[in-house]
């Protein structure tokens, strides 16, 4: 996904579905017995996945914003330096033209 937060939520949703379907398969195959504790465990796992995804999404978005701000500052500095270099080049070129008339 283009947005880091969307990507984190998509991965979290994928893990939630995987864990939930695995528990459902284990229940249907008879490997596990449906108990209150199993339901609480499944709820805790799903909530932990959501909280982790939100934390990682916020962290990635913060890093992206800081990176974009740094890129903006560097591009601005490059524009200023380009203008200064152009003036220096024009002055040096003018000096060369005066030193060697046609």
C-alpha positions, 0 to 999 in steps of 0.5 A: 500500500502507498500509505504506511498506516494502511499497510500496517492495518492490512498486515494486522488484519491479515494476522487477525484472520490467520489466528482466528481461522486457525483457532476455528479450524482447531475447534472444528477438528476437535483439537481444542475445546471451546471454553471461556478462556479460549475466547478471552485468549482470542480476544486478547490476541486480536486486541494486541494485534490491533494495538501493535498495528496502530503503534507501528502505523503511527511510528511509520507515518511520523518517520515519513513526515520527518523524512519529507520535511528533511527532503523539503529543507534539502531541496530548498537549500539546493535551490539557494546554493544553485543561485549562488553558484550561478552568480559565481559562475557568471562573475568568473565567466565575465572576468574571463571575457574581459581578460581575453577580448575577441 
